[in-house]
Amino acid sequence: MKLYFTRHGKTRWNQEHRLQGRFGDSELLPSSFVEIEKLGCYLSDTKFHAVYSSPSLRARKTAEGIMAKSAFPVEVAYKEDLREFGLGELEGIKIDIAHKKYPQQMNALRNDLAKYDPSRFHGESVTSLLERFSHVVISAVLENKTNDPLLFISHGAALSAGIRHLAGFSLAQLRKAEKLENNTLSVLEAEAKIPPYKLIKWNDGHFL
């Protein structure tokens, strides 16, 4: 069973280099709808058993755009646990300011989650993020009685850590891969119902 993952379209806050996090949100850029349409066209002939999305506006609009192009549209299931990594007091501020205030933790967030401690700014723990993200994916796999693929629409940091965690990578290795760009595809192969799953595609955007 193939598990497809994509990051939402680029937003105004992405363009402004602001941290969005679990509860911060901003509208998609006009150019993002073009890329979402391209992604939807690329996936249009893929018959998904189910589609799951973060309920954040940026992810919701991305999910709607993909399904609008599908030859086999299904109702999107919105899951709170697919929201972005909670960044507490840092949500909405510019990334360079966050780095100046918390250089060690911002570096760990990007490069080594084994060293990440967000307690000073009341952020979400790595354990919390991995548990909730994995719960959605594993539950979806267990509930799928067909071999049809599943699609998940989520966010950059949550996807980067969550996908690699499900593939069996250690905590220190979760952010070592190439950064996930907006509207790209990453794919896991669930040869068994329970992880680790096999990572077969990462950050593929050749169709954009």
C-alpha positions as CSV (number, residue, x, y, z in Angstrom):
1,M,0.0,0.0,0.0
2,K,1.4,3.4,-1.0
3,L,1.1,6.4,1.3
4,Y,1.4,9.7,-0.4
5,F,2.2,12.9,1.5
6,T,2.3,16.5,0.4
7,R,2.9,19.8,2.0
8,H,0.3,22.6,1.5
9,G,0.8,25.4,-1.0
10,K,3.0,28.3,-0.2
11,T,1.5,31.1,1.9
12,R,2.0,34.7,2.6
13,W,3.8,33.9,5.8
14,N,6.1,31.5,4.0
15,Q,6.9,34.3,1.7
16,E,7.6,36.6,4.6
17,H,9.7,34.0,6.4
18,R,7.4,33.8,9.4
19,L,6.8,30.7,11.5
20,Q,3.3,29.5,11.2
21,G,3.2,26.5,13.5
22,R,0.1,24.6,14.7
23,F,-2.3,27.5,15.2
24,G,-0.7,30.3,13.1
25,D,-2.2,30.5,9.6
26,S,-2.2,32.7,6.5
27,E,-3.7,32.6,3.1
28,L,-2.2,30.9,0.1
29,L,-0.4,33.0,-2.5
30,P,-2.2,33.3,-5.9
31,S,0.7,31.4,-7.5
32,S,0.1,28.5,-5.1
33,F,-3.2,27.7,-6.7
34,V,-1.4,27.1,-10.0
35,E,1.0,24.6,-8.4
36,I,-1.9,22.9,-6.5
37,E,-3.7,22.5,-9.8
38,K,-0.5,20.9,-11.3
39,L,-0.2,18.6,-8.4
40,G,-3.9,17.7,-8.7
41,C,-3.5,17.0,-12.4
42,Y,-0.5,14.8,-11.7
43,L,-2.5,12.8,-9.2
44,S,-5.8,12.9,-11.1
45,D,-5.7,9.2,-12.2
46,T,-4.6,7.9,-8.8
47,K,-7.5,6.2,-7.1
48,F,-7.1,7.0,-3.4
49,H,-8.9,4.9,-0.9
50,A,-9.0,7.9,1.5
51,V,-7.6,11.4,1.8
52,Y,-6.7,13.0,5.1
53,S,-5.7,16.6,5.7
54,S,-4.8,19.1,8.5
55,P,-7.8,21.4,9.1
56,S,-5.5,24.5,8.8
57,L,-6.8,26.8,6.0
58,R,-3.6,26.4,4.0
59,A,-3.9,22.6,4.0
60,R,-7.6,22.6,3.5
61,K,-7.4,24.7,0.4
62,T,-4.7,22.4,-0.9
63,A,-6.7,19.3,-0.3
64,E,-9.8,20.9,-2.0
65,G,-7.7,21.8,-5.0
66,I,-6.2,18.3,-5.4
67,M,-9.6,16.7,-5.2
68,A,-11.1,19.1,-7.7
69,K,-8.8,17.6,-10.4
70,S,-9.3,14.0,-9.3
71,A,-11.0,11.4,-11.6
72,F,-11.9,9.6,-8.4
73,P,-12.7,12.3,-5.8
74,V,-13.3,11.3,-2.2
75,E,-14.5,13.3,0.8
76,V,-11.5,14.7,2.7
77,A,-11.2,13.7,6.3
78,Y,-9.8,16.6,8.4
79,K,-7.6,15.5,11.3
80,E,-6.4,17.8,14.0
81,D,-3.4,15.6,14.6
82,L,-2.1,16.4,11.1
83,R,-1.6,20.1,12.1
84,E,1.9,21.6,12.1
85,F,4.4,21.4,14.9
86,G,3.2,23.6,17.7
87,L,5.7,26.5,18.2
88,G,4.0,28.3,21.1
89,E,5.0,31.9,21.4
90,L,7.0,31.8,18.2
91,E,4.0,31.4,15.9
92,G,3.7,34.3,13.6
93,I,7.1,35.9,14.2
94,K,9.9,36.1,11.6
95,I,12.3,33.2,11.4
96,D,15.4,35.4,11.8
97,I,14.0,36.9,15.0
98,A,13.3,33.5,16.4
99,H,16.9,32.5,15.6
100,K,18.3,35.5,17.4
101,K,16.2,34.8,20.5
102,Y,16.6,31.0,20.6
103,P,19.6,30.1,18.3
104,Q,20.2,26.7,19.9
105,Q,16.6,25.5,19.7
106,M,16.0,26.9,16.3
107,N,19.1,25.1,15.0
108,A,17.9,21.9,16.7
109,L,14.5,22.3,15.2
110,R,15.9,22.4,11.7
111,N,18.8,19.9,12.1
112,D,18.6,17.6,15.2
113,L,15.3,17.0,16.9
114,A,17.1,14.9,19.5
115,K,18.4,18.2,21.0
116,Y,15.2,20.2,20.6
117,D,13.6,21.6,23.8
118,P,10.8,24.1,23.1
119,S,9.8,24.6,26.8
120,R,11.2,28.2,27.0
121,F,8.6,29.4,24.4
122,H,5.9,26.8,25.3
123,G,6.2,24.9,22.1
124,E,5.1,21.3,21.4
125,S,7.5,18.4,22.2
126,V,8.9,16.2,19.5
127,T,7.3,13.2,21.2
128,S,3.8,14.8,21.1
129,L,4.2,15.6,17.4
130,L,5.4,12.2,16.4
131,E,2.7,10.4,18.4
132,R,-0.2,12.4,17.0
133,F,1.0,12.3,13.4
134,S,1.8,8.6,13.5
135,H,-1.5,7.8,15.1
136,V,-3.4,9.3,12.1
137,V,-1.3,7.5,9.5
138,I,-1.2,4.1,11.2
139,S,-4.9,4.2,11.9
140,A,-5.6,5.0,8.3
141,V,-3.4,2.1,7.2
142,L,-5.1,-0.3,9.6
143,E,-8.6,0.8,8.4
144,N,-7.8,0.4,4.7
145,K,-9.0,-3.1,3.7
146,T,-8.0,-2.5,0.1
147,N,-4.6,-2.0,-1.5
148,D,-5.5,1.5,-2.8
149,P,-3.2,4.3,-1.8
150,L,-3.8,6.9,0.9
151,L,-3.1,10.7,0.6
152,F,-2.1,13.0,3.5
153,I,-1.9,16.8,3.3
154,S,0.0,18.4,6.1
155,H,2.9,20.8,6.9
156,G,6.6,21.1,6.4
157,A,8.1,20.3,9.8
158,A,5.4,17.8,10.8
159,L,5.8,15.9,7.5
160,S,9.6,15.9,7.6
161,A,9.7,14.5,11.1
162,G,6.6,12.3,10.8
163,I,7.4,10.6,7.5
164,R,11.0,9.7,8.5
165,H,9.8,8.5,11.9
166,L,7.4,6.2,10.2
167,A,10.3,5.0,8.0
168,G,12.3,4.0,11.1
169,F,14.8,6.9,11.3
170,S,16.2,7.9,14.7
171,L,15.3,11.1,16.4
172,A,18.6,12.7,15.4
173,Q,18.1,11.8,11.7
174,L,14.5,13.1,11.3
175,R,15.5,16.4,9.8
176,K,18.6,15.4,7.9
177,A,16.9,15.0,4.5
178,E,16.4,17.7,1.9
179,K,13.8,20.3,3.0
180,L,10.3,19.5,1.8
181,E,9.1,22.1,-0.6
182,N,5.4,23.2,-1.0
183,N,3.2,20.8,-3.1
184,T,5.9,18.2,-3.6
185,L,5.2,14.5,-3.0
186,S,6.8,12.0,-0.7
187,V,5.8,8.4,-0.6
188,L,6.0,5.5,1.8
189,E,5.4,1.9,1.0
190,A,3.5,0.1,3.8
191,E,4.4,-3.5,3.1
192,A,3.1,-4.3,6.6
193,K,0.3,-2.6,8.5
194,I,2.7,-1.5,11.3
195,P,5.8,0.6,10.7
196,P,8.6,0.9,9.8
197,Y,7.4,1.6,6.3
198,K,9.7,1.9,3.3
199,L,10.6,5.4,2.1
200,I,10.5,5.3,-1.7
201,K,10.1,9.0,-2.7
202,W,11.1,12.3,-1.1
203,N,10.3,15.9,-2.1
204,D,9.4,15.1,-5.7
205,G,8.3,18.2,-7.5
206,H,9.1,17.4,-11.2
207,F,5.4,18.0,-12.2
208,L,5.3,21.6,-10.8
